[in-house]
Amino acid sequence: MPLYEYVCEECQHPFEALVFGENQAECPSCHGRKLARQLSVPARPKTEPTLPTACQSSGPPCGPMCSRFPQN
């Protein structure tokens, strides 16, 4: 289910719409169907590590990024 960005050509209202299959989007402001689809830019991925880098546990290492993981 793709999310598209549109601008209504009748009232110039910008909006986003989920479009399923062959369905056509409709302006939520004026209910017009003359729409200009805009170029959507994907979100930038996170650059932060998602695994912990400093583990405070007394158990076994929590993964390869753990500071207590044995290095070869």
Rosetta silent file (secondary structure, phi, psi, omega in degrees, C-alpha in Angstrom):
SEQUENCE: MPLYEYVCEECQHPFEALVFGENQAECPSCHGRKLARQLSVPARPKTEPTLPTACQSSGPPCGPMCSRFPQN
SCORE:     score description
SCORE:     0.000 S_00000001
   1 L     0.000   95.114 -177.376    0.000    0.000    0.000 S_00000001
   2 L   -74.494  144.424  176.196    2.023    2.928   -1.259 S_00000001
   3 E  -102.645  120.774 -178.688    1.758    6.379    0.281 S_00000001
   4 E  -114.013  152.942  174.052    1.786    9.131   -2.337 S_00000001
   5 E  -104.324  136.862 -178.643    2.024   12.917   -2.052 S_00000001
   6 E  -132.961  160.380  166.741   -0.348   15.001   -4.166 S_00000001
   7 E  -129.447  126.312  178.953   -1.279   18.610   -4.863 S_00000001
   8 E   -70.578  129.577 -179.544   -4.849   19.261   -5.936 S_00000001
   9 L   -77.585  -14.250 -179.898   -4.898   21.169   -9.232 S_00000001
  10 L   -88.618  -43.998 -176.422   -8.272   22.752   -8.360 S_00000001
  11 L  -118.070    0.073  178.506   -7.603   24.159   -4.860 S_00000001
  12 L    64.212   21.827  179.301   -3.776   23.746   -4.590 S_00000001
  13 L   -80.114  121.785  175.988   -4.136   21.748   -1.341 S_00000001
  14 E   -85.538  141.920  179.104   -1.086   19.478   -0.694 S_00000001
  15 E  -160.339  167.698  175.378   -1.800   16.103    0.959 S_00000001
  16 E  -113.642  148.899 -179.943   -0.707   12.485    1.283 S_00000001
  17 E  -147.396  139.500  170.681   -2.896    9.500    0.419 S_00000001
  18 E   -81.774  130.922 -177.291   -2.694    5.727    0.640 S_00000001
  19 L  -119.368  121.048 -179.251   -3.615    4.264   -2.738 S_00000001
  20 L  -104.342  124.658  175.075   -4.838    0.674   -2.983 S_00000001
  21 L    54.351 -124.914 -178.149   -4.772   -1.148   -6.324 S_00000001
  22 L   -91.702    5.950  179.920   -6.618    0.721   -9.069 S_00000001
  23 L   -64.220  152.809  179.021   -8.236    3.233   -6.676 S_00000001
  24 L  -114.122  138.311  179.496   -7.777    6.929   -7.362 S_00000001
  25 L   -71.036  158.450  179.315   -6.987    9.501   -4.669 S_00000001
  26 L  -135.183  139.877  179.048   -9.345   12.378   -3.898 S_00000001
  27 L   -63.568  126.612  179.244   -8.524   15.791   -2.427 S_00000001
  28 L   -71.789  -16.442 -178.144   -9.650   15.869    1.220 S_00000001
  29 L   -85.939  -53.588 -175.728  -10.314   19.613    0.970 S_00000001
  30 L  -114.923   -2.222 -178.731  -12.466   20.016   -2.171 S_00000001
  31 L    64.580   21.062  176.489  -12.948   16.320   -3.178 S_00000001
  32 L   -73.909  157.250  179.684  -11.447   17.072   -6.575 S_00000001
  33 L  -115.716    2.576  174.585   -9.815   14.320   -8.628 S_00000001
  34 L   -87.100   97.413 -173.578   -7.469   16.475  -10.766 S_00000001
  35 E  -122.130  146.380  173.771   -4.286   15.773   -8.815 S_00000001
  36 E  -108.484  115.928  179.442   -0.596   16.236   -9.494 S_00000001
  37 E   -75.640  133.242 -177.149    1.479   13.494   -7.905 S_00000001
  38 L   -96.520  158.620  176.627    4.620   14.874   -6.275 S_00000001
  39 L   -75.861  119.902  179.265    8.062   13.334   -6.077 S_00000001
  40 L   -95.617  135.889  177.981    8.396   11.688   -2.652 S_00000001
  41 L  -104.207  126.306 -179.450   11.799   11.448   -1.041 S_00000001
  42 L   -66.239  155.604  178.548   12.313    8.442    1.252 S_00000001
  43 L   -67.286  146.906  178.756   13.311    9.019    4.847 S_00000001
  44 L   -75.584  133.024  179.700   17.015    8.922    5.630 S_00000001
  45 L   -66.263  153.800  177.625   18.012    5.762    7.506 S_00000001
  46 L   -65.371  141.973  178.218   19.278    6.068   11.059 S_00000001
  47 L  -104.337   -6.364  179.437   23.046    6.279   11.323 S_00000001
  48 L   -78.536  146.464  174.900   23.198    5.462   15.029 S_00000001
  49 L   -67.304  140.986 -179.019   24.023    1.896   16.043 S_00000001
  50 L   -93.821  -14.012  177.731   20.933    0.014   17.183 S_00000001
  51 L   -94.168  148.863  178.922   22.827   -2.481   19.329 S_00000001
  52 L   -65.518  143.555  179.295   24.182   -1.485   22.733 S_00000001
  53 L  -103.822  -16.694  178.107   27.886   -0.626   22.773 S_00000001
  54 L  -134.091  111.362 -177.053   28.391   -0.759   26.540 S_00000001
  55 L   -96.893  135.369  179.002   26.742   -3.582   28.438 S_00000001
  56 L  -103.584   10.214 -177.127   26.261   -3.345   32.205 S_00000001
  57 L   -81.088  153.744  175.670   25.184   -6.976   32.631 S_00000001
  58 L   -97.332   -0.335 -179.846   27.127   -9.575   34.597 S_00000001
  59 L   -83.835 -162.438  178.856   25.911  -12.355   32.273 S_00000001
  60 L   -67.392  160.838  178.219   27.323  -13.444   28.913 S_00000001
  61 L   -55.302  142.581 -175.323   28.026  -10.781   26.219 S_00000001
  62 L   -83.085   -9.590  178.785   24.819   -9.497   24.664 S_00000001
  63 L   164.020  179.778 -175.886   26.121   -9.547   21.057 S_00000001
  64 L   -64.185  -22.235  179.101   29.046   -8.708   18.750 S_00000001
  65 L   -87.801   -5.999 -178.006   28.819   -4.955   19.534 S_00000001
  66 L   -64.964  140.221 -179.479   29.013   -5.601   23.295 S_00000001
  67 L   -69.544  -15.313  178.946   32.108   -4.165   24.974 S_00000001
  68 L   -97.892    3.842 -179.571   32.562   -7.499   26.768 S_00000001
  69 L   -70.787  131.708 -178.874   32.512   -9.590   23.561 S_00000001
  70 L   -64.047  129.601  178.454   35.821  -11.492   23.129 S_00000001
  71 L   -94.443  137.630  179.148   37.924   -9.971   20.351 S_00000001
  72 L   -95.034    0.000    0.000   40.034  -12.299   18.151 S_00000001
